[in-house]
Structure formats: structure tokens, C-alpha cells
Amino acid sequence: MTTLAHTMMTSARPVESGLGAPGDLDRYPYAEAPGADRVGPPVWEATEELGRVGRRAAGSRGRGLHGQLVQQLGQMIVSGDLGADRPLVPEEIGQRFEVSRTVVRESLRVLEAKGLVSARPNVGTRVRPVSDWNLLDPDIIEWRAFGPQRDDQRRELNQLRWTIEPLAARLAAGHGREDIQQRLADMVEIMSHAYAQGDGITFSRADAEFHALLIQLAGNRMLEHLSGIVGAALQVSGAPATGCDRPSESCLAHHARIVDALAAGDANGAEAAMRQLLTVHPEEGRVVPAPRGN
């Protein structure tokens, strides 16, 4: 076992961190919002607590005021609280959220880079339609997944993963990178230990690392560029997040089969094991059909 694996195991959280359960998603602090066709000025009341409770909650994500405001405004836009073409007045935002003009300006720049807003002379800053959003941005994936569009976002992510990860597993089998293969094996061992300890947080961290390493091992830079999508999908697939929605023996078994196939240079086996992993239901290892388009 590598030093990394040993460190993650020995620093595992106690059992009370839990493996999560169905319905945990509903405890995410994200208010269901009415449709985007609302008329009138923006509704800020639901988020006026940012100056108190909101700041503390967002701080746990390792973000400062700038990141917190991006998070709050982004959620409101994606949920439809701030519909398309709605004007965003920096002075009003600063007053409502008790932040400086600089924080507002930098936050709006981030949202503009994500395609959520546009700023033009003599027009000001306005919310852009969904067709302009960067839907592959990890933050937008998260906001959609925990908002009113959660079902659509999860379905779309599952379809993307079904395309990306089996191909990555097949390509990875052709690369003899023993160092990365060892790290993949370490992640499976960490996941197994965390599962036995009821430590869902460590399990999901190791799982996310496993999938990131696999895409890296594929040796395809285009796929590697899409690794953020897989990471975001893992973060929103459940609570805590894993490739199989929740930790299970079936989930562990399929991860182990992927590692074995890679070590044997078995491209077909690695691809098949990944497809099985992506179609295992968290309850009792029940297999569900592969995703289909609409």
C-alpha cells in the first residue's frame, strides 16, 4: 500500500459520518424556485441571510465572500429566481448581500465567464438564457443538480458518463503505467476500508480519485479535459457521492474488476466492468438498464 493510501485510511472519519441514505439530497440548502417566467423585480428575500447564516455555510466550502456571492447568485439564476434578461444592478446586490462593490464586480465577472450573465455598455448586466450557459462548468452542473432541474441534470450526466468512462477504461488498459495502476488499487483498498468503517466521506473521496486517475491513465487529452464532468457527476450523484450513488459491496467489486482488467491489459474486460459499474443500482446491487436518449 502506498503512503497516500495509508494516510487516507488512518485519518478516516468515525462511523457517525455515515454512508448517507435516500432523501439526503433534500437536505441540501437549496430552495425550490418558481419558474423563470416571473415578472417584476428580482426576489432577494430568500437569500438576505447571506450576511449571517449563508456566509458561515459557504465558508465550509473554503470560499471567501466573492465565492459565496458567486454561489448564491448562480443558484438563483439556475433555479429561475433570476430569469433570462433580468437586470442585475451591482449597487443593489452589494446592499442586499452586504458586500463591497469590488466583491460584486468580481462575482459578476465569474458568472459572465460561465455564460450566466452578460455585461454591455448602456445596457448593464443581465441574465442570459439557458442556451448561452456553459453547461459543462462544474459549478453549473452542481447548481442544476441540486435545484429544480435536478432530474434532467442527473439524467444528462449519467448519459455523458456512459459515453466517457467506458472508453477511458478501454484506452487505459493499453497503457502500462504501473504507478497509476497501483494508485487505482490503493483507492479500491481505501474504499473497502471506508465501507467497513461506515465512512462515506473517505469512500467518496477515494472513489472520485479513482475515476480521475482512470481518465488520466487513458492518455487522451480530450477525455482528460472532460474529467471535470465526471468529478461533478460524482459529487451530485448522491449523498455522499460515489460512482454507484452509495457505497455498496457491488460497487467495490466492480471497481476491483476494473483494476484487475487494467493490470491484465484486458481492454474489453475493463470497458465491460466500467459499464457494469455505471449500471449498478445502490440497493442490493440491482442492475438497471443503460441510459437512453429521449
Residue pairs with C-beta under 8 A, 6 or more apart in sequence:
1 186
1 189
2 182
2 183
2 186
4 183
4 186
5 186
5 187
5 189
5 190
8 190
8 202
8 205
8 206
9 189
9 190
9 193
9 194
9 202
11 202
12 193
12 194
12 197
12 199
12 202
13 199
13 201
13 202
14 197
14 199
15 197
15 198
15 199
17 198
17 199
17 200
17 201
18 198
18 200
19 195
19 198
19 200
19 203
19 240
19 246
19 247
20 200
20 238
20 239
20 240
20 246
21 246
24 238
24 239
25 146
25 150
25 238
25 239
27 239
28 146
28 239
29 57
30 75
30 79
30 146
30 147
31 46
31 79
32 79
32 147
32 148
33 76
33 79
33 80
33 81
33 147
33 148
34 80
34 81
35 80
35 83
36 80
36 83
36 84
37 83
38 80
38 81
38 83
42 76
42 81
42 82
42 86
42 88
43 81
44 96
46 81
47 54
47 72
47 76
47 96
47 97
48 96
48 97
50 58
50 68
50 69
50 72
50 97
50 98
51 97
51 98
54 68
54 72
55 65
55 68
58 67
58 68
58 71
58 72
59 68
61 67
61 71
63 70
63 71
65 99
65 103
66 103
66 106
66 107
66 110
69 93
69 97
69 99
69 103
69 104
69 107
70 107
70 110
70 111
70 139
71 139
72 97
73 82
73 88
73 93
73 107
73 108
73 111
74 111
74 114
74 116
74 139
74 140
74 143
75 81
75 143
75 147
76 82
77 111
77 116
77 117
77 127
78 116
78 133
78 140
78 143
78 144
78 147
78 149
79 143
79 147
79 148
80 148
82 88
82 127
83 127
84 127
84 128
84 129
84 130
85 126
85 127
85 129
86 126
86 127
87 124
87 125
87 126
88 108
88 117
88 124
88 125
88 126
88 127
89 124
89 125
90 101
90 104
90 105
90 108
90 125
91 101
93 99
93 104
94 100
94 101
94 103
94 104
97 104
108 117
108 119
108 125
111 117
112 118
112 119
112 125
114 133
114 134
114 137
114 139
114 140
115 128
115 132
115 133
115 134
115 137
116 127
116 128
116 133
116 140
117 125
117 126
117 127
117 128
118 125
118 126
118 128
118 132
119 125
133 140
134 140
135 141
135 144
136 226
136 228
136 229
138 228
138 229
138 231
138 232
138 235
141 153
141 157
141 229
141 232
141 233
141 236
142 232
142 235
142 236
144 150
144 152
144 153
145 153
145 154
145 157
145 232
145 236
146 236
153 236
154 236
154 237
155 291
157 229
157 232
157 233
157 236
157 237
158 233
158 278
158 291
159 291
159 293
160 226
160 229
160 233
161 229
161 230
161 233
161 278
162 275
162 278
162 290
162 291
164 215
164 223
164 226
164 229
164 230
165 211
165 214
165 215
165 230
165 274
165 278
166 271
166 274
166 275
166 278
167 218
167 223
167 271
168 214
168 215
168 217
168 218
168 220
168 223
168 274
169 214
169 218
169 258
169 261
169 262
169 270
169 271
169 273
169 274
170 267
170 268
170 270
170 271
171 218
171 219
171 220
171 223
171 267
172 214
172 217
172 218
172 219
172 262
172 270
173 261
173 262
173 264
173 265
173 266
173 267
173 269
173 270
173 271
174 219
174 265
174 267
175 217
175 218
175 219
176 265
177 217
180 213
180 216
180 217
181 217
181 259
181 262
181 263
183 209
183 213
184 210
184 213
184 214
184 217
184 258
184 259
184 262
185 259
187 206
187 207
187 209
187 210
187 213
187 255
188 206
188 210
188 252
188 255
188 256
188 259
190 202
190 203
190 206
191 203
191 206
191 207
191 210
191 247
191 251
191 252
191 255
192 252
193 202
194 200
194 201
194 202
194 203
194 206
194 247
195 203
195 247
195 248
195 249
195 252
200 240
200 242
200 246
200 247
201 240
203 240
203 242
203 247
204 234
204 240
204 241
204 242
204 247
207 234
207 241
207 242
207 243
207 255
208 231
208 234
208 235
208 241
210 243
210 255
211 227
211 230
211 231
211 234
211 243
212 227
212 230
212 231
214 258
215 223
215 224
215 226
215 227
215 230
216 224
216 227
217 262
218 224
234 241
234 242
234 243
235 241
237 243
237 245
238 245
238 246
238 282
240 246
240 247
242 251
243 251
243 255
243 277
243 278
244 250
244 251
244 254
244 277
244 280
244 282
245 281
245 282
246 282
248 280
248 282
248 285
249 285
250 280
250 284
250 285
251 277
251 280
251 282
254 273
254 274
254 276
254 277
254 280
255 277
257 269
257 273
257 276
258 270
258 273
258 274
258 277
260 269
261 267
261 269
261 270
261 272
261 273
262 270
275 290
276 287
278 290
279 287
279 288
279 289
279 290
280 286
280 287
280 288
281 287
281 288
